[in-house]
Amino acid sequence: MNGSALGILLEIAAAAALLLWAVRLVRTGMTRALGAQFRSLVARAADSRLRAAVTGAFVTLALQSATATTLLVASLAGRGLLATGAAVAVVLGADVGSTLAAQLLSRGLHLLLPLPLLAGVVLYLRHDGGLPRHLGRILVGLGLVLLALRWLGEATAPVRESAGVRVLVEGVARDPAVVLLLAAAVTWLLHSSLAAVLLFATFARHGLFDDPTALAFVLGANLGAGLPALVLTATSHPAARRAVVANLLLRGLAAVALLGLLPRIAPVLAGLEADPGRRLLDFHTAFNLAVAATGLLLLGPLARLLERLLPAPAPRADPAAPRYLDPEALEVPRVALAAAAREALRMGDVAREMLAESLEALARNDLDLIRRIRARDDVLDGLHEAIKFYLMKISRQELDEEESRRYQEILVFVTNMEHIGDIVDLNLMETAEKKTRENLSFSPQGFEELRTMHQRVLEHFDLALALFTNRDAELARRLVESKAEIRELERRAWRHHLRRLELGLPDTVQTTALHLDVIRDLKRINGHVTAIAYPILDEARAHGLARPRPAVPLSAEGGDRGTSRA
């Protein structure tokens, strides 16, 4: 291959890469700007198969990606928010929406090329976040799509006159099945049927192959378009995979059925449309409309078949397995953060249960109860790791100021819940176990002091859980001020305990070390509970709604000693 030929191929590859990136840029902007609303819109579309299909088409037209819509639908179906039939209808509509996007982008919009690029760059650079910045990203993406299509047309001009390329194309075109598989592979590699179809349409418009071959490329692109979602949902809940399987099945059967009819279809299209590129896109739209109409007519039997082929498994019994960390929500940081917060609250419930039952374990000499409480720390550890890993994935996205604050609040919350679990497990339960093995008892007065302090810490814990949900600055201030109350209870318990020691009460003498350890550990737990308030106070202070406070670490004071004994 000479240098000129290599340069031409590199130009074509670069133009195709720019097209793929531009489509992704539009999708990312739409997802960031309106992703949560799209999810809500799709979830509400379940009452009518036609409405569901129209919703799928609308969302895909906005996102510029049927795969993105399909993954959104899979996420909702996997969580039980969308029935199988409704999910299939939305996905079928999404395929139609993708063809409409291709039709719009291929029309005579090249005269508008400078406008979206200029406006998009200005919006993106002038705003640090929010809707204007996302709109800028969308406009830049649209401008780059038009630029890539123009570049592709110019880059293929020398190829059209190459005798070698002609021979190669004619050799491939002799076998429509090879063309179909080749187009499916290209679409799979691009992970975008929109980019693939626009690429093939550009080639067809500039005469790289004849009509039957161009139509075979369309069939292959539709077959390949169903593969990315199938792979990405391979390990998902069966309910999440049903619509994906149905989509690939319907497309694949239709593509194979039409493959032998292409020589008859091509002349009909040629009589209706002079532009070869437009003929390809019209066939693409007609194909998906026919598949969608067939699928909607057979929706009931198809949904029942899918539910038999992919039955829901028995509910998982693993309490440490996350329930709300939806991987398909990661492209919409606000939705993903809501999922992480919901899982974090579940972690908070487990930590509170451990703390609530710890008093009974200290009162009763019951090793079975101690073991059950300690086992819950494994649940906390599992949830903690899952949430941290999920948050790490969220942090790879571009977060606006509000999303960054919520990210920090969730991280602080789960870190302190994990520390609380460690203190209950390795400190309070160790004290309870030692007391049980030595058959000791706290004095009635001493245990009442522990009960009072424990009750106050539990009340502060409930306050922290409410604060994490509503993020109220006044609630945060009250929670931080509760530290003074716990310090006063600690001083009072020490004074009373020393007085009982002076009196020589047997129970007090035998349990002195244990009693003081429990007081210290409850105070440390309260410190971790109040640490949850600091990010909310920081935000309030930034808006002039709270007094300044000294800087504190991620977890409460002494949190790094959560697994040690003083």
C-alpha positions as CSV (number, residue, x, y, z in Angstrom):
1,M,0.0,0.0,0.0
2,N,1.5,3.4,-1.0
3,G,1.6,6.5,1.3
4,S,-1.3,8.1,-0.5
5,A,-3.6,5.1,0.1
6,L,-2.5,4.9,3.7
7,G,-3.3,8.6,4.1
8,I,-6.8,8.2,2.6
9,L,-7.6,5.2,4.9
10,L,-6.4,7.2,7.9
11,E,-8.6,10.1,7.0
12,I,-11.7,7.8,6.6
13,A,-10.9,6.1,10.0
14,A,-10.4,9.5,11.7
15,A,-13.7,10.8,10.2
16,A,-15.5,7.7,11.4
17,A,-14.0,8.1,14.9
18,L,-15.1,11.7,15.0
19,L,-18.6,10.7,14.0
20,L,-18.7,8.1,16.8
21,W,-17.3,10.6,19.4
22,A,-19.8,13.3,18.3
23,V,-22.8,11.0,18.7
24,R,-21.5,10.0,22.2
25,L,-21.1,13.7,23.1
26,V,-24.7,14.4,22.2
27,R,-25.8,11.4,24.2
28,T,-23.7,12.3,27.2
29,G,-25.1,15.9,27.2
30,M,-28.7,14.7,27.0
31,T,-28.1,12.1,29.7
32,R,-26.5,14.6,32.1
33,A,-29.2,17.3,31.4
34,L,-32.3,15.2,31.4
35,G,-31.4,11.6,32.3
36,A,-33.5,11.6,35.5
37,Q,-36.5,13.0,33.6
38,F,-36.1,10.4,30.9
39,R,-36.1,7.6,33.4
40,S,-39.3,8.9,35.0
41,L,-40.9,9.4,31.6
42,V,-40.1,5.8,30.6
43,A,-41.3,4.4,33.9
44,R,-44.7,6.1,33.4
45,A,-45.2,4.8,29.9
46,A,-46.2,1.3,30.9
47,D,-50.0,1.8,30.7
48,S,-50.2,1.6,26.8
49,R,-48.0,-0.3,24.3
50,L,-48.3,2.5,21.8
51,R,-47.5,5.2,24.3
52,A,-44.5,3.1,25.5
53,A,-43.2,2.8,21.9
54,V,-43.7,6.5,21.2
55,T,-41.9,7.3,24.5
56,G,-39.0,5.0,23.5
57,A,-38.7,6.8,20.1
58,F,-38.8,10.3,21.7
59,V,-36.1,9.4,24.3
60,T,-33.9,7.8,21.7
61,L,-34.3,10.8,19.4
62,A,-33.0,13.0,22.2
63,L,-30.3,10.7,23.4
64,Q,-29.1,9.7,19.9
65,S,-28.7,6.1,21.0
66,A,-31.1,3.2,21.0
67,T,-28.5,1.3,23.1
68,A,-28.7,3.9,25.9
69,T,-32.5,3.8,25.9
70,T,-32.4,0.0,25.9
71,L,-30.0,0.0,28.9
72,L,-32.3,2.5,30.7
73,V,-35.3,0.2,30.1
74,A,-33.3,-2.9,31.2
75,S,-32.5,-1.1,34.5
76,L,-36.1,-0.2,35.2
77,A,-37.3,-3.7,34.3
78,G,-34.7,-5.3,36.4
79,R,-35.9,-3.4,39.4
80,G,-39.5,-4.3,38.8
81,L,-40.5,-0.8,37.7
82,L,-41.4,-1.8,34.1
83,A,-43.3,-4.9,33.0
84,T,-41.9,-7.1,30.3
85,G,-44.4,-6.1,27.6
86,A,-44.0,-2.4,28.3
87,A,-40.2,-2.8,28.3
88,V,-40.3,-4.5,24.9
89,A,-42.6,-1.8,23.5
90,V,-40.2,1.0,24.6
91,V,-37.2,-0.8,23.1
92,L,-39.0,-1.3,19.8
93,G,-39.9,2.4,19.8
94,A,-36.3,3.2,20.6
95,D,-35.2,1.5,17.3
96,V,-37.6,3.7,15.4
97,G,-36.3,6.8,17.2
98,S,-32.7,5.9,16.2
99,T,-33.8,5.9,12.5
100,L,-35.5,9.3,12.9
101,A,-32.3,10.7,14.4
102,A,-30.3,9.3,11.4
103,Q,-32.9,10.9,9.0
104,L,-32.6,14.3,10.7
105,L,-28.8,14.3,10.8
106,S,-28.4,13.3,7.2
107,R,-30.7,16.0,5.8
108,G,-29.3,19.2,4.4
109,L,-28.2,20.6,7.7
110,H,-24.6,21.2,6.6
111,L,-25.3,24.9,6.1
112,L,-26.0,25.1,9.9
113,L,-22.6,23.5,10.7
114,P,-20.9,26.7,12.2
115,L,-23.9,27.6,14.4
116,P,-24.1,24.7,16.8
117,L,-20.3,24.5,17.1
118,L,-19.9,28.2,18.0
119,A,-22.9,28.3,20.3
120,G,-22.0,25.0,22.0
121,V,-18.4,26.1,22.7
122,V,-19.5,29.4,24.1
123,L,-22.1,27.8,26.4
124,Y,-19.7,25.1,27.5
125,L,-16.8,27.4,28.3
126,R,-18.9,30.1,30.0
127,H,-20.7,27.8,32.5
128,D,-19.1,25.5,35.1
129,G,-22.0,23.2,35.3
130,G,-25.8,22.8,35.1
131,L,-28.1,22.8,32.1
132,P,-26.3,25.5,30.0
133,R,-23.0,23.5,30.1
134,H,-24.9,20.3,29.1
135,L,-26.7,22.1,26.3
136,G,-23.3,23.4,25.1
137,R,-22.0,19.8,25.0
138,I,-25.1,18.7,23.0
139,L,-24.6,21.5,20.4
140,V,-20.9,20.8,20.0
141,G,-21.8,17.1,19.5
142,L,-24.3,18.0,16.8
143,G,-21.9,20.3,15.0
144,L,-19.2,17.6,15.1
145,V,-21.6,15.0,13.6
146,L,-22.2,17.3,10.7
147,L,-18.5,18.0,10.3
148,A,-17.7,14.3,10.4
149,L,-20.3,13.5,7.7
150,R,-18.8,16.2,5.5
151,W,-15.3,14.9,6.1
152,L,-16.3,11.3,5.3
153,G,-17.8,12.5,2.0
154,E,-14.5,14.3,1.1
155,A,-12.3,11.5,2.3
156,T,-14.0,8.8,0.3
157,A,-13.8,10.7,-3.0
158,P,-10.4,9.2,-4.0
159,V,-11.6,5.7,-3.0
160,R,-14.5,5.8,-5.4
161,E,-12.2,6.1,-8.3
162,S,-9.9,3.3,-7.2
163,A,-10.1,0.2,-9.3
164,G,-8.7,-2.0,-6.5
165,V,-11.4,-0.9,-4.1
166,R,-14.0,-1.5,-6.8
167,V,-12.8,-5.1,-7.2
168,L,-12.8,-5.6,-3.4
169,V,-16.3,-4.2,-2.9
170,E,-17.7,-6.3,-5.8
171,G,-16.1,-9.4,-4.3
172,V,-17.7,-8.8,-1.0
173,A,-21.1,-7.8,-2.6
174,R,-21.4,-11.2,-4.2
175,D,-22.5,-12.8,-0.9
176,P,-25.1,-10.8,1.0
177,A,-24.6,-12.9,4.1
178,V,-21.0,-11.8,4.3
179,V,-22.1,-8.2,3.9
180,L,-24.7,-8.6,6.7
181,L,-22.1,-10.1,9.1
182,L,-19.5,-7.5,8.2
183,A,-22.0,-4.7,8.9
184,A,-23.0,-6.3,12.2
185,A,-19.4,-6.5,13.2
186,V,-18.7,-2.9,12.4
187,T,-21.8,-1.8,14.3
188,W,-20.8,-3.9,17.3
189,L,-17.3,-2.3,17.2
190,L,-18.8,1.2,17.1
191,H,-21.4,0.4,19.7
192,S,-23.7,2.8,17.9
193,S,-26.1,1.9,15.2
194,L,-26.7,5.6,14.5
195,A,-23.0,6.1,13.7
196,A,-22.8,2.9,11.7
197,V,-25.9,3.8,9.5
198,L,-24.7,7.3,8.9
199,L,-21.3,5.9,7.9
200,F,-22.9,3.4,5.5
201,A,-25.2,6.1,4.1
202,T,-22.3,8.3,3.3
203,F,-20.5,5.5,1.5
204,A,-23.7,4.7,-0.5
205,R,-24.3,8.3,-1.4
206,H,-20.8,8.5,-2.9
207,G,-21.2,5.3,-4.9
208,L,-19.0,2.9,-3.0
209,F,-21.5,0.0,-3.5
210,D,-24.7,-0.7,-5.3
211,D,-28.2,-0.7,-3.8
212,P,-28.6,-4.4,-2.8
213,T,-25.3,-4.3,-1.0
214,A,-26.2,-1.0,0.7
215,L,-29.4,-2.5,2.0
216,A,-27.6,-5.6,3.2
217,F,-25.4,-3.2,5.2
218,V,-28.5,-1.8,6.8
219,L,-29.8,-5.2,7.8
220,G,-26.3,-6.0,9.3
221,A,-26.3,-2.7,11.2
222,N,-29.7,-3.5,12.7
223,L,-28.5,-7.0,13.7
224,G,-25.3,-5.6,15.2
225,A,-27.2,-2.8,17.0
226,G,-28.8,-5.4,19.4
227,L,-25.5,-6.9,20.5
228,P,-24.0,-4.2,22.8
229,A,-27.0,-4.2,25.1
230,L,-27.1,-8.0,25.1
231,V,-23.5,-8.2,26.3
232,L,-23.8,-5.3,28.8
233,T,-26.8,-6.9,30.4
234,A,-25.4,-10.5,30.3
235,T,-25.1,-10.7,34.1
236,S,-28.2,-8.6,34.9
237,H,-31.5,-9.8,36.5
238,P,-33.5,-11.9,33.9
239,A,-36.2,-9.3,33.9
240,A,-33.7,-6.8,32.7
241,R,-32.6,-9.0,29.8
242,R,-36.0,-9.9,28.4
243,A,-36.5,-6.8,26.3
244,V,-32.9,-6.9,25.1
245,V,-33.3,-10.5,23.9
246,A,-36.7,-9.7,22.3
247,N,-35.2,-6.8,20.4
248,L,-32.3,-8.9,19.0
249,L,-34.5,-11.8,18.2
250,L,-37.0,-9.7,16.2
251,R,-34.3,-7.8,14.4
252,G,-32.3,-10.9,13.6
253,L,-35.3,-12.8,12.2
254,A,-36.4,-9.9,10.1
255,A,-32.9,-9.3,8.7
256,V,-32.4,-12.9,7.7
257,A,-35.9,-13.1,6.2
258,L,-35.3,-10.0,4.0
259,L,-31.8,-10.8,3.0
260,G,-32.9,-12.8,-0.1
261,L,-35.4,-10.2,-1.2
262,L,-33.0,-7.3,-1.4
263,P,-32.6,-7.5,-5.3
264,R,-36.4,-7.1,-5.6
265,I,-36.6,-4.3,-3.0
266,A,-33.7,-2.2,-4.4
267,P,-35.4,-1.3,-7.7
268,V,-38.6,-0.2,-5.9
269,L,-36.7,2.1,-3.6
270,A,-34.7,3.5,-6.6
271,G,-38.0,4.4,-8.3
272,L,-39.0,6.4,-5.2
273,E,-35.8,8.1,-4.3
274,A,-32.9,9.3,-6.5
275,D,-30.2,9.7,-3.7
276,P,-28.6,6.3,-2.9
277,G,-27.9,7.5,0.7
278,R,-31.5,8.5,1.2
279,R,-32.6,5.2,-0.1
280,L,-30.5,3.4,2.5
281,L,-31.9,5.6,5.3
282,D,-35.5,5.2,4.1
283,F,-35.1,1.4,4.1
284,H,-33.6,1.6,7.6
285,T,-36.6,3.5,8.8
286,A,-39.1,1.2,7.0
287,F,-37.4,-1.9,8.4
288,N,-37.6,-0.7,12.0
289,L,-41.2,0.5,11.6
290,A,-42.2,-2.9,10.3
291,V,-40.3,-4.7,13.1
292,A,-41.9,-2.4,15.7
293,A,-45.4,-2.9,14.3
294,T,-44.9,-6.7,14.3
295,G,-43.5,-6.7,17.8
296,L,-46.4,-4.6,19.2
297,L,-49.0,-6.8,17.6
298,L,-47.4,-9.9,19.1
299,L,-46.5,-8.2,22.4
300,G,-48.7,-10.3,24.7
301,P,-47.5,-13.8,23.5
302,L,-43.9,-12.5,23.1
303,A,-43.8,-11.2,26.7
304,R,-45.2,-14.5,28.1
305,L,-42.6,-16.5,26.0
306,L,-39.8,-14.3,27.4
307,E,-40.9,-14.7,31.0
308,R,-40.9,-18.5,30.5
309,L,-37.5,-18.5,28.9
310,L,-36.0,-16.0,31.4
311,P,-37.8,-16.7,34.7
312,A,-37.1,-14.5,37.7
313,P,-34.7,-16.3,40.2
314,A,-35.5,-16.8,43.8
315,P,-34.7,-13.7,45.9
316,R,-31.1,-13.5,47.1
317,A,-30.7,-14.2,50.8
318,D,-27.3,-12.5,51.1
319,P,-27.9,-9.5,53.4
320,A,-24.5,-8.0,52.4
321,A,-25.5,-7.9,48.7
322,P,-26.4,-4.3,47.6
323,R,-30.0,-3.8,46.5
324,Y,-30.1,-0.3,45.0
325,L,-26.7,0.2,43.3
326,D,-28.0,0.3,39.7
327,P,-25.0,0.1,37.2
328,E,-27.2,1.4,34.4
329,A,-27.8,4.6,36.4
330,L,-24.1,5.6,36.4
331,E,-24.4,7.7,33.2
332,V,-26.8,10.0,35.2
333,P,-24.8,11.1,38.3
334,R,-27.8,12.5,40.1
335,V,-29.7,9.2,39.7
336,A,-26.7,7.2,40.6
337,L,-26.1,9.3,43.8
338,A,-29.7,8.8,44.8
339,A,-29.2,5.0,44.4
340,A,-26.0,5.2,46.5
341,A,-27.8,7.3,49.2
342,R,-30.6,4.7,49.4
343,E,-28.0,1.9,49.9
344,A,-26.2,4.0,52.4
345,L,-29.4,4.4,54.5
346,R,-29.7,0.6,54.4
347,M,-26.2,0.5,55.8
348,G,-27.3,3.0,58.5
349,D,-30.2,0.8,59.5
350,V,-27.9,-2.1,60.0
351,A,-25.4,-0.1,62.1
352,R,-28.3,1.3,64.2
353,E,-29.6,-2.2,64.8
354,M,-26.2,-3.3,66.0
355,L,-26.0,-0.3,68.4
356,A,-29.6,-0.8,69.6
357,E,-29.1,-4.5,70.5
358,S,-25.7,-3.8,72.1
359,L,-27.2,-2.7,75.4
360,E,-29.2,-5.9,75.7
361,A,-25.9,-7.9,75.0
362,L,-24.2,-5.9,77.8
363,A,-27.1,-6.5,80.1
364,R,-27.6,-10.3,79.4
365,N,-24.8,-12.8,79.5
366,D,-25.8,-14.3,76.1
367,L,-23.0,-15.4,73.8
368,D,-25.5,-16.2,71.0
369,L,-26.8,-12.7,71.0
370,I,-23.2,-11.3,70.9
371,R,-22.4,-13.6,67.9
372,R,-25.5,-12.4,66.0
373,I,-24.6,-8.7,66.5
374,R,-21.1,-9.3,65.4
375,A,-22.3,-11.1,62.3
376,R,-24.0,-7.9,61.2
377,D,-20.6,-6.2,61.0
378,D,-19.9,-8.4,58.0
379,V,-23.0,-7.1,56.4
380,L,-21.8,-3.5,57.0
381,D,-18.4,-4.3,55.6
382,G,-19.9,-5.8,52.4
383,L,-22.2,-2.8,51.9
384,H,-19.4,-0.4,52.6
385,E,-17.2,-1.9,50.0
386,A,-20.0,-2.0,47.4
387,I,-21.0,1.6,48.0
388,K,-17.4,2.8,47.9
389,F,-16.8,1.0,44.6
390,Y,-20.0,2.5,43.2
391,L,-19.1,6.0,44.3
392,M,-15.7,5.6,42.7
393,K,-17.4,4.9,39.4
394,I,-19.7,7.9,39.8
395,S,-16.6,10.1,40.5
396,R,-15.3,9.3,37.0
397,Q,-18.2,11.4,35.6
398,E,-18.2,15.1,35.4
399,L,-20.1,16.2,38.6
400,D,-21.5,19.6,39.1
401,E,-21.2,21.5,42.4
402,E,-24.4,20.0,43.9
403,E,-23.5,16.5,42.8
404,S,-20.0,16.8,44.3
405,R,-21.5,17.9,47.7
406,R,-23.9,14.9,47.7
407,Y,-21.0,12.6,46.8
408,Q,-19.0,13.9,49.8
409,E,-22.0,13.5,52.1
410,I,-22.6,9.9,51.1
411,L,-18.9,9.1,51.5
412,V,-18.7,10.6,55.0
413,F,-21.9,8.8,56.0
414,V,-20.8,5.3,54.9
415,T,-17.3,5.8,56.3
416,N,-18.8,6.7,59.7
417,M,-21.3,3.8,59.6
418,E,-18.4,1.4,59.0
419,H,-16.5,2.8,62.0
420,I,-19.6,2.5,64.2
421,G,-20.0,-1.1,63.2
422,D,-16.3,-1.8,64.1
423,I,-16.7,-0.1,67.5
424,V,-19.8,-2.2,68.3
425,D,-18.1,-5.4,67.0
426,L,-14.6,-5.1,68.3
427,N,-15.1,-3.0,71.4
428,L,-18.6,-3.2,72.8
429,M,-19.1,-6.9,72.0
430,E,-15.7,-7.7,73.3
431,T,-16.7,-6.1,76.6
432,A,-20.0,-8.0,76.6
433,E,-18.2,-11.3,75.8
434,K,-15.6,-10.7,78.6
435,K,-18.5,-9.9,81.1
436,T,-20.3,-13.0,80.0
437,R,-17.4,-15.4,80.3
438,E,-16.4,-14.1,83.7
439,N,-20.1,-14.0,84.8
440,L,-20.0,-10.4,85.9
441,S,-22.8,-7.9,86.4
442,F,-22.9,-4.1,86.4
443,S,-24.3,-2.4,89.5
444,P,-27.9,-1.3,89.1
445,Q,-26.8,2.4,89.3
446,G,-24.0,1.9,86.9
447,F,-26.1,0.1,84.3
448,E,-28.8,2.8,84.5
449,E,-26.1,5.4,83.6
450,L,-25.0,3.3,80.7
451,R,-28.7,2.9,79.6
452,T,-29.2,6.7,79.7
453,M,-26.1,7.4,77.7
454,H,-26.9,4.6,75.2
455,Q,-30.4,6.0,74.8
456,R,-29.1,9.5,74.0
457,V,-26.6,8.2,71.5
458,L,-29.5,6.2,69.8
459,E,-31.6,9.4,69.6
460,H,-28.7,11.2,68.0
461,F,-28.3,8.3,65.6
462,D,-31.9,8.7,64.5
463,L,-31.3,12.4,64.1
464,A,-28.3,11.7,61.9
465,L,-30.4,9.3,59.7
466,A,-33.1,12.0,59.2
467,L,-30.4,14.6,58.5
468,F,-28.8,12.5,55.8
469,T,-32.2,12.3,54.1
470,N,-33.4,15.9,54.4
471,R,-30.0,17.8,54.7
472,D,-31.5,20.4,57.0
473,A,-28.9,22.9,58.4
474,E,-30.7,23.4,61.6
475,L,-30.9,19.7,62.2
476,A,-27.2,19.5,61.5
477,R,-26.4,22.2,64.1
478,R,-28.5,20.4,66.7
479,L,-26.7,17.2,66.1
480,V,-23.2,18.8,66.5
481,E,-24.4,20.5,69.7
482,S,-25.4,17.0,71.1
483,K,-21.7,16.3,71.6
484,A,-21.7,18.6,74.6
485,E,-24.6,16.6,76.1
486,I,-22.7,13.3,75.7
487,R,-19.6,14.9,77.3
488,E,-21.6,16.0,80.3
489,L,-23.2,12.5,80.6
490,E,-19.7,11.0,80.5
491,R,-18.4,13.3,83.3
492,R,-21.4,12.6,85.4
493,A,-21.0,8.8,85.0
494,W,-17.3,9.0,85.9
495,R,-18.1,11.0,89.1
496,H,-20.8,8.6,90.2
497,H,-18.7,5.6,89.3
498,L,-15.8,6.9,91.5
499,R,-18.2,7.5,94.3
500,R,-19.4,3.9,94.2
501,L,-15.8,2.7,94.1
502,E,-15.1,4.7,97.3
503,L,-18.1,2.9,98.9
504,G,-16.5,-0.4,97.8
505,L,-19.6,-1.8,96.0
506,P,-18.6,-5.3,94.8
507,D,-20.2,-5.1,91.3
508,T,-18.7,-1.7,90.7
509,V,-15.2,-2.9,91.7
510,Q,-15.4,-6.0,89.5
511,T,-16.7,-4.1,86.4
512,T,-14.7,-0.9,86.7
513,A,-12.7,-1.4,83.5
514,L,-15.7,-2.7,81.5
515,H,-17.9,0.2,82.7
516,L,-15.4,2.9,81.7
517,D,-14.8,1.1,78.3
518,V,-18.5,1.2,77.5
519,I,-18.7,4.9,78.3
520,R,-15.7,5.7,76.2
521,D,-17.0,3.6,73.2
522,L,-20.5,5.2,73.3
523,K,-18.9,8.6,73.3
524,R,-16.8,7.6,70.2
525,I,-19.9,6.3,68.5
526,N,-21.6,9.6,69.1
527,G,-18.6,11.3,67.6
528,H,-19.0,9.3,64.4
529,V,-22.8,10.0,64.4
530,T,-22.3,13.8,64.7
531,A,-19.6,13.8,61.9
532,I,-22.4,13.2,59.4
533,A,-23.6,16.8,60.1
534,Y,-20.3,18.5,59.1
535,P,-20.7,18.4,55.2
536,I,-24.3,19.8,55.6
537,L,-22.9,22.6,57.9
538,D,-20.2,23.3,55.4
539,E,-22.7,23.8,52.7
540,A,-24.9,26.0,54.9
541,R,-21.8,28.1,55.9
542,A,-20.9,28.5,52.2
543,H,-24.4,30.1,51.7
544,G,-24.1,32.2,54.9
545,L,-26.6,30.1,56.8
546,A,-24.4,28.7,59.6
547,R,-21.5,29.7,61.9
548,P,-18.0,28.7,60.9
549,R,-16.6,25.5,62.4
550,P,-13.1,24.1,62.8
551,A,-12.0,21.7,60.1
552,V,-12.5,18.0,61.0
553,P,-11.3,14.8,59.2
554,L,-13.5,12.6,57.1
555,S,-14.8,10.6,60.1
556,A,-15.2,11.8,63.7
557,E,-12.3,12.5,66.1
558,G,-10.6,9.4,67.0
559,G,-12.3,7.5,64.1
560,D,-8.9,6.0,63.1
561,R,-8.9,4.1,66.4
562,G,-12.3,2.5,65.7
563,T,-10.8,-1.0,65.9
564,S,-8.4,-0.4,68.9
565,R,-8.8,-0.5,72.6
566,A,-7.6,2.4,74.8
